[in-house]
Amino acid sequence: MKREIMALTAQGRLSAWVLILLPFAMALFMFLFAQEQLMVLLTDPIGQLAMLAAFVFELIGYVVIQRIVDIEV
């Protein structure tokens, strides 16, 4: 039964990993191909606020996904 639940929730667990890793992959892509736009996010106060808000929302999304896929047997 536990293996079946793990199989059924695999997509949700993978979504959580993608949610965590995608911003870092995008930052690497921007660093390589659009450095000036990435620097605006890092140096401008509004960009820093946007990055903070994105980080908070990412954490909230991760916690929500973990609660959805954590099924007690």
N, C-alpha and C positions, 0 to 999 in steps of 0.2 A: 504494500500500500504506500509506503514512504517513497519508494522508487517511482511509482506512478505519479505521485504528487510532484516529485522533483522534475519529472519529465514534462508534466503539464505546466509548471511554472518556469521552465527554462527560458522561454521568450521574455518573460518579465524580468528575470535576472539579467539577461543579456541587454535588455533595454536600459537597465540601471547602469551597467558598465559603459554602454555607449554614451549615456547622459554624462557620466563622469569624464570620459576620455575625449569626447568630441571638442570641448572648448580648448583643451591643450593642443589638439591636432590643428585646430583652426589658428591658434596663436602661432604655432610653428609655421604653418602655411603663410600667414601674414608676415611673419618675420622674414621669410625667404623671398616673398614676392611683392609685399606691400608694406615695407618697413615704416614709411612715413605715416600711414594710417594707424599702424599699431602704436607708434610713438605718441600719436594724439590721444589714444586711449590711456596711455601710461602717464602722460605729463599734464594733460588738461584736467582741471578739477571735475568738470562734468563727465569726462571719460572715466575718471577714477570712480566717480559715484555710480556710473553705469556698470562698471566692472564689479563693484561691490554688490550692487543689486542683482546682477546676473549670478554671482557666486551664492548669494543667499537663496535665490530662487532655485538654483541647481541643487543645493543641499535639501531644500524642502521637497523637491521632486524626487530625489534619491530616497529620502525617508518615506515618502508616500508609496513609492514603488516597493520598497522593502516590506512595508506593512501589508501591502496587497499580496505579495508572493509568499509571505511567511505564514504558512498554513500549518496549524497544529494537528497532529494525528491522534 
